[in-house]
């Protein structure tokens, strides 16, 4: 457990036996948890590629609530947790932040503040379903290499590629990305390895 300004958060940390070549911190979706299929598969695959992986449960979920906290509260708690996780590494490998859906948004919004080297956004919710005019594309302008993995049938939309932003489309997948979590994990690890943040 980690104390944050918004209550205690939980961190599930897996550290490889060899010195990690990257540190990946992941957040969950709004009503979900860190055991979501894509996050679980990514945790396993990244660990095998010499990446330390921390999956973060936000304070509102630790308290048993399903309705998400306001964005500012999520960001406050996330920054505190990332600082606590980073403090446990000496030397500190490159920090990559990410998550799925709401967790991806938090990671994008705070990437510069926590000095992340890169961002992994799974099922980034570009807009509310049926409301493309309410785009959140600005959140994806993180200023660092960013990987977006979305299903091509996601009702929350599919972000376009952009400067420093690579988009991987998963055919037939919707927002839950449950069709092929191992394939999603493999795509992320390949991207991490390309940047030197994971072993090929």
KOLLO-461327 format. One line per 2 residues: number of its first residue (from 1); for each residue x, y, z of N, C-alpha, C. Coordinates in steps of 0.02 Angstrom, whole numbers, plus 32768, in hexadecimal, padded with zeros to 4 digits. Example, Ala and Ser with C-alpha at 12.3 -4.5 7.8 and 13.67 -1.06 7.14 Angstrom:
// residues 2
1	8294/7EE4/8186/8267/7F1F/8186/8294/7F5B/8186  8282/7F90/8162/82AC/7FCB/8165/8285/8002/818A
//
This chain:
// residues 200
1	802A/7FC4/8000/8000/8000/8000/802C/803E/8000  8014/8072/7FDE/8038/80B2/7FDA/8009/80E9/7FEE
3	801D/8113/801D/7FF5/814C/8030/7FF8/8182/7FFA  7FBF/819E/7FE9/7FBC/81D4/7FB8/7F90/820C/7FD5
5	7F91/8247/7FB6/7F66/827C/7FCE/7F1B/826B/7FC9  7F0A/8236/7FA4/7EC4/8223/7F9A/7EB3/81E1/7FBA
7	7EDD/81CB/7FE9/7ED1/818B/800B/7F03/8157/7FF5  7F02/811D/8016/7F32/80E9/8005/7F25/80C9/7FC0
9	7F5A/80BF/7F9B/7F58/809B/7F5C/7F7E/8059/7F65  7F71/802A/7F39/7F94/7FEA/7F3D/7FC0/7FE1/7EFF
11	7FFB/7FC6/7F0B/802A/7FB9/7ED4/803B/7F6F/7ED3  8031/7F4F/7E9A/8047/7F0A/7E8F/8086/7F0E/7E65
13	80BF/7EFF/7E83/8100/7F08/7E62/8121/7EC6/7E54  8137/7EBE/7E16/815D/7E82/7E01/81A0/7E9A/7DE6
15	81D6/7E82/7E04/8219/7E96/7DF0/823E/7E59/7DD4  825A/7E5D/7D98/827E/7E23/7D7D/82BD/7E14/7DA5
17	82D5/7DD6/7D9E/8311/7DC2/7DC4/834E/7DEA/7DAE  8354/7DF4/7D6D/838C/7E1C/7D53/837B/7E66/7D5C
19	83AE/7E90/7D58/83A3/7ED8/7D5E/8372/7EEF/7D28  833C/7F10/7D3C/830A/7F24/7D0A/8324/7F58/7CDA
21	8310/7F51/7C9A/8325/7F83/7C68/82EF/7FB8/7C5F  82B7/7FB0/7C80/8281/7FE1/7C7F/8254/7FD7/7CBA
23	822F/800C/7CCC/81FD/800A/7D01/81BC/8021/7CE4  818A/7FF5/7CE3/8149/8003/7CC5/8115/8008/7CFD
25	80F5/8042/7D04/80C2/804D/7D37/807F/8054/7D14  804F/802A/7D27/800F/8025/7D03/7FD4/8034/7D30
27	7FA3/8057/7D15/7F65/8066/7D38/7F2A/8044/7D17  7EF5/803A/7D3D/7EBA/8015/7D25/7E85/8044/7D07
29	7E51/8026/7CEA/7E19/804C/7CCF/7DEB/8066/7D06  7DBB/808F/7CF3/7D91/80B2/7D24/7D6E/8083/7D54
31	7D4C/8051/7D3B/7D27/8024/7D67/7D47/7FE0/7D6F  7D84/7FD9/7D55/7DA6/7F99/7D55/7DDD/7F95/7D88
33	7E09/7F65/7D7F/7E41/7F5C/7DAD/7E7E/7F46/7D86  7EB4/7F3A/7DAB/7EF4/7F2B/7D8A/7EF7/7EE3/7D70
35	7EC3/7EBC/7D7D/7EC1/7E78/7D63/7E9E/7E74/7D1F  7E8F/7EAD/7D00/7E73/7EAC/7CBD/7E9F/7E83/7C8F
37	7E81/7E63/7C5E/7EA5/7E34/7C33/7EE3/7E53/7C12  7EDC/7E8F/7BF7/7F15/7EAD/7BD4/7F4C/7EC1/7C05
39	7F3A/7EDC/7C3F/7F6D/7EEF/7C70/7F91/7EB2/7C8C  7F6B/7E7D/7C99/7F8A/7E3F/7CB3/7FBB/7E21/7C81
41	7FA5/7E1D/7C42/7FD1/7E00/7C0E/800F/7E2B/7C04  8006/7E6C/7C05/8040/7E99/7BFD/8070/7E93/7C37
43	8056/7E8D/7C73/8082/7E85/7CAE/80AE/7E47/7CA7  8090/7E10/7C92/80B6/7DD1/7C8B/80EA/7DD8/7C53
45	80D5/7DF1/7C19/8102/7DF5/7BE0/813B/7E26/7BED  812C/7E5F/7C0B/8160/7E90/7C19/8192/7E75/7C4D
47	817A/7E52/7C7F/81A6/7E36/7CB2/81D7/7E05/7C92  81BF/7DDE/7C62/81EB/7DAF/7C40/821F/7DD2/7C14
49	8211/7E11/7C03/823F/7E38/7BDA/826A/7E66/7C05  8274/7E54/7C44/82A0/7E78/7C72/8287/7EBE/7C84
51	8245/7EC5/7C87/8226/7F04/7C9C/8206/7EFB/7CE0  8214/7F28/7D0E/81F0/7F29/7D4E/81AB/7F48/7D41
53	8177/7F28/7D5C/8132/7F3F/7D4E/810E/7F4C/7D90  80F2/7F88/7D95/80C9/7F9B/7DCF/8083/7FA9/7DB6
55	8052/7F83/7DCF/800C/7F90/7DBF/7FEC/7FB4/7DFA  7FCE/7FEE/7DED/7FB7/801B/7E21/7F6B/801A/7E26
57	7F52/800D/7E61/7F0A/8012/7E6F/7EFD/8055/7E91  7ED4/807E/7E70/7EC5/80C1/7E89/7EA0/80BF/7ECC
59	7EA8/80F3/7EF5/7E88/80F3/7F38/7E3D/80E7/7F38  7E18/8101/7F07/7DD0/80F7/7F08/7DBE/80AD/7F00
61	7DE7/8088/7EDA/7DDA/8040/7ED2/7DF0/801A/7F11  7E26/802F/7F2F/7E3C/8011/7F6E/7E05/8019/7FA3
63	7DE3/8052/7FA1/7DAD/805F/7FD1/7D6C/803B/7FBF  7D6C/8017/7F86/7D31/7FF0/7F74/7CFF/8014/7F48
65	7D10/804F/7F2F/7CE2/8074/7F04/7CF0/8064/7EBB  7CBB/8061/7E93/7CC3/8055/7E4B/7CC2/8096/7E24
67	7C9D/80C8/7E3B/7C9B/8108/7E18/7CDF/812A/7E1F  7CFD/813F/7DE8/7D40/815C/7DEB/7D41/819F/7E0F
69	7D7A/81AE/7E2C/7D86/81EE/7E4B/7D8F/8223/7E14  7D89/8263/7E25/7D97/8298/7DF3/7DDE/8292/7DD8
71	7DE7/82AC/7D9C/7E28/82A6/7D7A/7E61/82C1/7DA5  7E57/82FA/7DC4/7E8C/8317/7DEE/7E9F/82EA/7E27
73	7E6F/82C8/7E45/7E7D/8299/7E7C/7EA4/825D/7E63  7E90/8244/7E28/7EB4/820B/7E0B/7EFD/821E/7DFD
75	7F07/8259/7DE2/7F4B/826F/7DD2/7F75/8279/7E11  7F56/8296/7E45/7F7A/829F/7E85/7F93/825C/7EA0
77	7F65/822C/7EA3/7F78/81EB/7EBE/7FAD/81C9/7E93  7FA4/81CD/7E52/7FD4/81AE/7E23/801A/81C9/7E2C
79	8020/820B/7E31/8062/8229/7E39/8084/8212/7E79  805C/820C/7EAF/8078/81F5/7EEE/808F/81AD/7EEA
81	8068/8183/7EC9/807A/813C/7EC2/80B8/8135/7E97  80BA/8157/7E5F/80F5/8152/7E33/8134/8168/7E58
83	812F/819D/7E7F/8169/81B4/7EA5/817F/817F/7ED7  8150/815D/7EF7/8162/8129/7F27/8182/80ED/7F05
85	8167/80DA/7ECA/8183/80A1/7EA6/81C9/80B1/7E8E  81D3/80EB/7E71/8214/8100/7E57/8248/8101/7E8F
87	8234/8116/7ECA/8263/811A/7F02/827F/80D6/7F16  825E/80A1/7F02/8275/805E/7F14/82AA/8041/7EE6
89	82BF/8067/7EB3/82EF/804E/7E82/832F/8077/7E83  8368/8054/7E88/83A8/8074/7E85/83DB/8043/7E66
91	83EE/804F/7E28/83DE/8088/7DFE/8397/8082/7DE2  837C/80B9/7DCD/8339/80BB/7DB1/833C/80AE/7D66
93	8319/8079/7D4F/8316/806E/7D06/82E7/80A1/7CE7  82E5/80A6/7CA4/82B7/80D4/7C84/826F/80C6/7C9B
95	824B/80FB/7CAA/8206/80F6/7CC3/81D5/80FD/7C89  81AA/80CC/7C81/8174/80CF/7C50/8132/80CA/7C76
97	8105/80F9/7C69/80C4/80F8/7C8B/808E/80E6/7C5A  8057/80CB/7C74/8021/80B8/7C47/7FE6/809C/7C6C
99	7FBA/807E/7C46/7F7E/8061/7C64/7F4A/8056/7C2E  7F0F/8042/7C44/7ED8/8038/7C15/7EA1/806B/7C23
101	7E84/8087/7BEE/7E4B/80B4/7BF1/7E58/80EF/7C20  7E34/80F4/7C57/7E3F/812B/7C86/7E87/812D/7C9E
103	7EA4/80F3/7CAB/7EE9/80EF/7CC1/7F19/8109/7C8C  7F09/80FF/7C4C/7F32/811A/7C16/7F2F/8166/7C16
105	7EF3/8181/7C22/7EEC/81CA/7C24/7F16/81E7/7C5D  7F13/81C8/7C97/7F3B/81E0/7CD0/7F85/81E0/7CBF
107	7F9C/81A9/7CA2/7FE3/81A3/7C90/7FF7/81D9/7C5E  7FCD/81E6/7C2D/7FDC/8219/7BFC/7FDF/825F/7C1C
109	7FAF/826D/7C46/7FAC/82B1/7C64/7FE6/82BF/7C91  8003/828C/7CB0/8037/8297/7CE2/807C/8282/7CCB
111	8083/826D/7C8C/80C3/8251/7C74/80FD/8282/7C7D  80F2/82C1/7C6D/8129/82F1/7C73/813A/82FE/7CBC
113	8108/8301/7CE7/8113/8310/7D2E/813C/82DA/7D50  8130/829A/7D3E/8154/8263/7D5E/8195/8252/7D38
115	81A4/8279/7D04/81E1/826F/7CDD/81E4/822B/7CBC  81AC/8215/7CA0/81AA/81D5/7C7D/81D0/81D9/7C3B
117	81EF/81A2/7C28/8212/819F/7BE8/81E0/8191/7BB0  81AA/816D/7BBF/8178/815B/7B8D/8136/814B/7BAD
119	8103/8143/7B82/80BE/8137/7B99/80A0/80FE/7B71  807C/80D1/7B93/8056/809C/7B73/800C/80A6/7B83
121	7FE3/80B1/7B50/7F9C/80BF/7B59/7F73/8087/7B39  7F55/805D/7B62/7F2A/8027/7B4A/7EE1/803E/7B4C
123	7EBD/8035/7B14/7E76/8047/7B10/7E6C/8090/7B25  7E94/80BC/7B09/7E8D/8103/7B1B/7E47/811B/7B05
125	7E20/8137/7B33/7DDB/814C/7B21/7DDC/8192/7B01  7DE1/8193/7ABF/7DE9/81D2/7A9C/7DAF/8202/7AA9
127	7D73/81E6/7AB0/7D38/820F/7ABE/7D03/81E3/7ADD  7CD2/8200/7AFF/7C9A/81D6/7B18/7C76/81B6/7ADC
129	7C59/817B/7AE6/7C36/815A/7AAE/7C01/8187/7A8F  7C05/818D/7A4D/7BD4/81B6/7A29/7BE0/8200/7A2D
131	7C17/8216/7A4C/7C24/825E/7A54/7C6A/8270/7A3A  7C76/8267/79FA/7CB9/8275/79DF/7CCE/82BD/79E6
133	7C9E/82EA/79EF/7CB0/8331/79F7/7CD2/833F/7A3A  7CCD/8310/7A69/7CED/8319/7AAA/7D30/82F3/7AAC
135	7D5B/8303/7A7E/7D9A/82E0/7A76/7DCA/82EF/7AAF  7DF0/82BB/7AC2/7E25/82C1/7AF5/7E6A/82BB/7AD5
137	7E6F/82C9/7A95/7EAD/82BF/7A71/7EE6/82E6/7A90  7ED8/8320/7AAD/7F0D/8348/7ACB/7F33/8323/7B02
139	7F10/82F6/7B25/7F31/82D1/7B5B/7F68/82A4/7B40  7F63/8291/7B01/7F95/8265/7AE3/7FD3/828A/7ACC
141	7FD3/82CB/7AD0/800F/82F2/7ABF/803D/82F4/7AFC  805E/82BC/7B08/8084/82B3/7B46/80CA/82D0/7B43
143	80E3/82DD/7B07/8126/82F7/7B00/815C/82C1/7B05  8147/8282/7B06/8177/824A/7B07/815A/8211/7ADD
145	8184/81E0/7ACB/816A/81A9/7AA3/812D/8189/7AC4  80F8/8180/7A9D/80B9/8166/7AB8/809F/8130/7A8A
147	808D/80F7/7AA8/806E/80C0/7A82/8024/80BC/7A96  7FF8/80BE/7A65/7FB0/80B5/7A6F/7F9C/8073/7A51
149	7F79/8049/7A78/7F5F/800A/7A5E/7F13/800B/7A68  7EEE/800D/7A31/7EA5/8011/7A34/7E86/7FDD/7A06
151	7E4A/7FC6/7A17/7E24/7F9D/79EA/7E04/7FC7/79B3  7DFF/7FAA/7977/7DE2/7FD1/7941/7D96/7FD8/7946
153	7D78/7FB6/7977/7D30/7FBD/7983/7D21/7FDE/79C6  7D50/8002/79E0/7D48/8022/7A21/7D15/805C/7A1B
155	7CDD/8059/7A40/7CAB/808F/7A3D/7CC5/80D1/7A59  7CFD/80CF/7A7D/7D1B/810C/7A97/7D49/812D/7A64
157	7D4D/8111/7A28/7D75/812F/79F3/7DBC/8114/79F0  7DDE/8124/79BA/7E22/810F/79AE/7E4D/814C/79A1
159	7E7F/8159/79CB/7EAA/8193/79C0/7ED3/818B/7980  7EE1/81C2/795E/7F0D/81BF/7923/7F56/81C0/7938
161	7F82/81A8/790C/7FCB/81B0/7919/7FDC/81FA/791B  8014/820A/7939/802B/824F/793C/8075/8251/794B
163	8090/828D/7952/80D7/8293/7963/80E6/826D/79A4  8115/8241/79A2/8129/8218/79DC/80F1/81E9/79F3
165	80BC/81E0/79CB/8085/81B5/79DF/8078/817F/79AA  8083/8141/79BF/8076/8107/7994/8034/80E8/79A9
167	800A/80D6/7979/7FC9/80B7/7987/7FC7/8071/7969  7FB8/8040/7993/7FB0/7FFB/797E/7F66/7FEA/7982
169	7F48/7FD8/7949/7F02/7FC5/7947/7EFB/7F7A/794C  7ECD/7F64/7977/7EC1/7F1D/797F/7E7F/7F0C/795D
171	7E80/7EE6/7926/7E44/7ED8/7900/7E10/7EB2/7929  7DD2/7EC9/7925/7D9A/7EA8/7946/7D94/7EB5/7990
173	7DC4/7EDA/79AE/7DC3/7EE6/79F6/7D98/7F23/7A06  7D78/7F1F/7A41/7D52/7F57/7A5B/7D7A/7F76/7A96
175	7D58/7F9A/7AC1/7D7B/7FC0/7AF5/7D9D/7F93/7B29  7D81/7F57/7B34/7D9D/7F2C/7B69/7DDE/7F09/7B53
177	7DED/7F08/7B13/7E2A/7EE8/7AF9/7E33/7EA1/7B14  7DFD/7E7C/7B17/7E00/7E38/7B33/7E0D/7E02/7AFF
179	7E0B/7E13/7ABF/7E10/7DE0/7A8B/7E53/7DBD/7A88  7E89/7DE3/7A8F/7ECC/7DC6/7A89/7EFC/7DEC/7AB7
181	7EF5/7DE5/7AF9/7F21/7E0A/7B26/7F6A/7DFA/7B1D  7F7A/7DBB/7B0D/7FC1/7DAA/7B03/7FDE/7DCE/7AC6
183	7FB6/7DD4/7A92/7FCD/7DF8/7A56/7FD8/7E42/7A65  7FAC/7E5F/7A8D/7FB4/7EA4/7AA2/7FF4/7EAD/7ACA
185	7FFF/7E80/7AFA/803B/7E83/7B23/807A/7E7D/7AF8  8079/7E50/7AC8/80B3/7E47/7A9C/80C2/7E87/7A74
187	808D/7EA9/7A5D/8096/7EE7/7A37/80B6/7F1D/7A62  80A0/7F21/7AA1/80BC/7F53/7ACF/8105/7F44/7ADE
189	8114/7F05/7AEC/8159/7EF2/7AFC/8187/7EFF/7AC1  8170/7EF2/7A84/8199/7F02/7A49/81A8/7F4C/7A46
191	8176/7F76/7A54/8180/7FBE/7A54/81B1/7FD3/7A8B  81A9/7FB7/7AC6/81D8/7FC5/7AFD/821F/7FB2/7AEA
193	8227/7F77/7ACD/826A/7F5F/7AB9/8289/7F8B/7A84  825F/7FA4/7A57/8279/7FD0/7A22/8298/8010/7A3F
195	827D/8025/7A78/8298/8061/7A99/82CE/8051/7ACD  82DE/8011/7AD5/8311/7FFE/7B05/82F8/7FF8/7B4C
197	82B5/7FF4/7B54/8296/7FF0/7B97/8280/7FAA/7BA9  8290/7F7A/7B7F/8282/7F33/7B8C/82B3/7F0A/7B64
199	82BE/7ECB/7B79/82E9/7E9F/7B52/82BF/7E7E/7B1B  82DA/7E7B/7ADF/82B4/7E5C/7AA7/82A5/7E13/7AB5
//
